Amino acid sequence: MLRLPFWAGVVTIGLASGGAPPGQGPACDRDNGGLVVPAGFCATLFATVESPRHLAVGPKGDVFVSGTRGGVTALRDRDGDGHADTTATFGASYGAGGTGIAITDDAIYYAPNDKVIRFAWQPGSLLPSDGGTVIVRDLPTGGHTAKPITLGKDGSLFVDQGSPGNVCVGQGSPTRGAVPPEPFPVCADLEHRAGIWRYDARKPGQTLADGERWVTGFRNGMAIGVEPTTGVLWGATHGRDQLGLWPGYTVEDNAEKPAEEFGMLTKGSDFGWPYCYYDPIARKKMLAPEYGGDNVKQGPCARKSQPVIAFPGHWAPLQLAFVPARNLLGAAYASGAFIAFHGSWNRAPLPQDGFRIVFIPFKDGRATGQYSTFAKGAGSGPSSQIKLSGVAVAPEGNAIYMASDQVGKVWRIIPMGGK
């Protein structure tokens, strides 16, 4: 009889349909799990999971999934057929709502909406060896309440604390129709929101006061990660909405602007929210209309941190995953990052778009400024518009995993002939 610790959910064991018999290596679904993937790759529907968000992958392809329902789901493919057949759950006692997840050699980190938990863990196990320790507590909630996390090489725990709203809503927010004089009033939201904070990954019981504001003016940085060769933090943020409500902006402007910014998140960077946004057509940081912007003025925004890539408006980046030092994905994917995009809901009158995994090549530790679509839903229309919520790369460098909270699925993509 399998005995579980009190904090763990029931482990279920079953046989998935399809795939290859044990010992014959992985197979791929005939339809690639309903995905379009690059030539030389194939895919399987790895598992169905209720409302999966971010992913982390342990040694030998064990996948750990955060979920909006709360807690972590661990998935294992015991027979190597490309489909998970063993499931474990833990962490649900810390409450509903969870996004951030990360793995080290001795711990699993999980972030519900208001805290970060560290579970002691041994590689090869689907369950932690303790009930978890609260590393950071009482994080701000409301608005963009999810807490994406990533770990630095120096013991840093980076936490995104997204803005409470589309524009500044707290003290210092401008009155509609009245342009505030420069210097603009300080938006109080920025004190604990719309940025990345650094905490100590091993120190229990930290609060907001213990965190160091690493990056500011980053409205909702859901996709963050540390480049493995340099240890530098990179990330992508959601741009603002509702430019079309202001004079001087057309409905097409509202669809195309602002960009979803991707860039290097060095200490002290200021990306300008709520005062600025990035215009992908003019290729400039522009002054927001609430502060006197008219679709032309830059003002102080010209001095703000600039993106390396300006993704189309409203694509909604949700997770970033770097290729590890070991790579079996082929030369085209030897160095770089994948980003999962949830896709747009407000690009009308233009078609809704985004719904994909993109790959960003890096050279010498820096993004080249280019990107390409790596995977998306097959077909056309709604069948291709799968909202993606997570992406991760196996530490062995031999598989990419992606998730959709919309359809409750996790896929595995491997190079042909891979293991």
URRA-V943048 format. One record per run of one state. SS is the DSSP state (2 for helix, 1 for strand, 0 for the rest). FROM is the first residue (numbers start at 0). TO is the last residue. If there is no record, write none. Layout:
# URRA-V943048
SS,FROM,TO ; SS,FROM,TO
This chain:
# URRA-V943048
0,0,6 ; 1,7,7 ; 0,8,10 ; 1,11,12 ; 0,13,30 ; 2,31,33 ; 1,34,36 ; 0,37,39 ; 1,40,47 ; 0,48,50 ; 1,51,56 ; 0,57,57 ; 2,58,60 ; 0,61,61 ; 1,62,66 ; 0,67,70 ; 1,71,75 ; 0,76,84 ; 1,85,89 ; 0,90,90 ; 2,91,93 ; 0,94,96 ; 1,97,102 ; 0,103,105 ; 1,106,111 ; 0,112,114 ; 1,115,119 ; 0,120,131 ; 1,132,135 ; 0,136,147 ; 1,148,150 ; 0,151,154 ; 1,155,160 ; 0,161,186 ; 2,187,190 ; 0,191,193 ; 1,194,199 ; 0,200,204 ; 1,205,205 ; 0,206,206 ; 2,207,209 ; 0,210,210 ; 1,211,215 ; 0,216,221 ; 1,222,225 ; 0,226,231 ; 1,232,235 ; 0,236,241 ; 2,242,244 ; 0,245,249 ; 2,250,255 ; 0,256,258 ; 1,259,263 ; 0,264,267 ; 1,268,269 ; 0,270,274 ; 1,275,278 ; 0,279,282 ; 1,283,286 ; 0,287,287 ; 2,288,290 ; 0,291,297 ; 2,298,302 ; 0,303,307 ; 1,308,310 ; 0,311,315 ; 1,316,321 ; 0,322,329 ; 2,330,332 ; 0,333,334 ; 1,335,340 ; 0,341,354 ; 1,355,362 ; 0,363,364 ; 1,365,366 ; 0,367,370 ; 1,371,376 ; 0,377,379 ; 2,380,383 ; 0,384,388 ; 1,389,392 ; 0,393,398 ; 1,399,403 ; 0,404,407 ; 1,408,414 ; 0,415,418
